Each structure stands twice: as C-alpha cells, then as structure tokens.
C-alpha cells in the first residue's frame, strides 16, 4: 500500500515539476540571453520579476521533479501561481486563470504530503541516520 502512495507522489512530482519546467526553460533562456523585458506584476521591476519567476518555474520545479527540498520548493511556486492567476490574469476569464490554479493546487498537495520514498529528500534523510 505504501509503495502505491510513494509511486503516486513520484508521478505527481514528475507532472508538477516537469510541466512547470516547460514554462520556466524559455524564461531561463530569456534571462541567460540578457533579454530582461518581462512583466512587473508585483512592482519590483521587470528584471527582478524575471529572476524570481525563473527561480520558481525552473529551479524550484527542478527541485520538485527530483524531490530535493521539496516542501520548501513548493512555496515560491504557490506564490508565483497566485500572482499568475490573480494579478497577471486577474481581469481575464476563468479559463485563463484555471491552469495556474491547477498548478497551485498540485504544489499545495506536494507541500503537504512531501516527496515520498523515490526522492533525493528520502535518500538524504537515510544518509543522516
């Protein structure tokens, strides 16, 4: 029974982290190419907004994918998805907000249930014992 739970956690992490990286990689490339033109939805400047978004959508998504610092990595992604849904797409119809809210829900669940047995977190915890 627990193996199924751990397998479910792995599948959820692969979907939530892997698919978010498809949003983060283009932004990472934009950042690496020095193209700092980006939205400034929270008023911190477009450059810093891009950096924060890359950290969430690429770095934190990668950490979730591999199960490293999993619970902590969900926090920036939850915040990013809240900004995407209710600030960036605040005046848009529900359909435009829906994807960000679905992602946010997945990150909330991952944050609550943890990475599971098939993760770097589990491997590191075993090494500490």
Buried (B, 14 or more C-beta within 10 A) or exposed (E): EEEEEBEEBBEBBBBBBEBBBEBBBEBBEBBEEEEBEBEEBEEEEEEBBBBBBBBBBBBBBBBBBBBBBBBEBBEBBBBBBEBBBBEBBEEEEEEBBEBBBEBBEBBBEBBEBBBBBBBBBBEEEEEEE
